[in-house]
Amino acid sequence: MSMADTRPADLIAGRPALVVGGGRMGLAIAQILSAAGIAVTVVEPHAGTRETARERLLQIFRVREQPVEGAELVRVVADLGEAPADTAFVIEAAPENVELKQSIFRRLEQVCPADAIFATNTSVIPVNRIAAEVQNKARVVGTHFWNPPYMVRLVEVVKAEGTSEETMDRTIAVLAAVGQQPVRVNKDIPGFIGNRLQHALKREAIALVQAGVCDAETVDTVVKASFGSRLGIMGPLEQSDLVGLNLTLAIHEVILPDLDNSAAPQKLLVDLVAAGHTGANVGQGFRNWTAEERTELQTRLDRVLGAKKSTKP
Ligand SMILES: NC(=O)c1ccc[n+]([C@@H]2O[C@H](COP(=O)([O-])OP(=O)(O)OC[C@H]3O[C@@H](n4cnc5c(N)ncnc54)[C@H](O)[C@@H]3O)[C@@H](O)[C@H]2O)c1
């Protein structure tokens, strides 16, 4: 039987998965695993969040037009002590705080079997730092999903210093089998690949507004209506190859010395946050927002990304 014919649950010998944190990402990840037939325990310490978990989970099944019976494979508990004794695969999706994540990984080693894989969904923290106190580092790996993971299927699978090849291969096989698109990241650096690229762009975008070159709306228009419109089809390096590397070299000789290279967040961003202008939720961020504008943008995004895009399993 080829790997493509293997049922996702068989890749972990029919054993359960554990998702630590039942927030936005954790619950969506639990939905992806359970829809593929894997039993999942979600650990969520916040009582209010536990109460809404079932309805949020069902909502994702409905959006994906998948049989809601899959949700019966998910159990939500308050504490890691309730993890199944035969847990095979853990994905940690707790808040982005290194000390908190370290304490979770310390406990995981106490409550999970010796062969369980420990994955972290950290956005930017190096996996080695999170796993600093784990004895068996061969079993620790980064699995950076994107939001929402059932629409944006890429997962960066990050090899930390001690991660074994077996852990990498098993993690990639499980993620592919449940319908995600795993890619291998060979070095455990802050932000991995996607967030480094995304935030390099944001640094320059903020610098342009701060320097008065244009306003925030103009930056977004330029990105969306120019190179952004082709990014989903052609990556930046493919594009360079296509037009010829001489052009990229000539451009870099002129532009690189002039690009923003701040090593700290820019003043504009710090000042906006300090003033409480934290974005669309409060009506003001880099630009002003009405509730309608916010909803309209989110709706358009959902429609274009396509909730049902993930065809497997
Ligand atoms: N939201 C995104 O766009 C996104 C994308 C990729 C990765 N991530 C990463 O995923 C992780 C989770 O992000 P999120 O957006 O789901 O956050 P979230 O705040 O929605 O969810 C985190 C959940 O963890 C719970 N929690 C707190 N302490 C815990 C503990 N000790 N044990 C278990 N659970 C605990 C919280 O109550 C909360 O429900 C973060 O590391 C984040 O950086 C987020």
The ligand as a Gaussian input file, in Angstrom:
#p B3LYP/6-31G(d) Opt

LIG

0 1
 N       -3.762000      33.416000      14.927000
 C       -2.895000      33.269000      13.933000
 O       -3.021000      33.879000      12.879000
 C       -1.738000      32.306000      14.069000
 C       -1.178000      31.751000      12.913000
 C       -0.127000      30.832000      13.030000
 C        0.355000      30.509000      14.284000
 N       -0.199000      31.086000      15.395000
 C        0.337000      30.696000      16.698000
 O       -0.535000      29.721000      17.262000
 C       -0.514000      29.842000      18.682000
 C       -1.940000      30.056000      19.177000
 O       -2.452000      31.213000      18.569000
 P       -4.028000      31.516000      18.543000
 O       -4.211000      32.609000      17.553000
 O       -4.794000      30.266000      18.413000
 O       -4.234000      32.095000      20.018000
 P       -5.567000      32.079000      20.902000
 O       -5.338000      33.107000      21.957000
 O       -6.769000      32.164000      20.043000
 O       -5.550000      30.624000      21.560000
 C       -4.650000      30.243000      22.566000
 C       -5.436000      29.400000      23.557000
 O       -4.535000      28.789000      24.483000
 C       -5.158000      28.787000      25.748000
 N       -4.154000      28.639000      26.800000
 C       -3.622000      29.570000      27.623000
 N       -2.753000      28.989000      28.473000
 C       -2.730000      27.657000      28.186000
 C       -2.058000      26.535000      28.750000
 N       -1.211000      26.661000      29.736000
 N       -2.299000      25.323000      28.200000
 C       -3.167000      25.173000      27.165000
 N       -3.832000      26.215000      26.611000
 C       -3.614000      27.434000      27.105000
 C       -5.902000      30.114000      25.797000
 O       -6.935000      30.081000      26.794000
 C       -6.438000      30.209000      24.378000
 O       -7.725000      29.642000      24.252000
 C        0.443000      30.972000      18.995000
 O        1.737000      30.454000      19.226000
 C        0.425000      31.785000      17.732000
 O        1.579000      32.568000      17.568000
 C       -1.250000      31.949000      15.316000

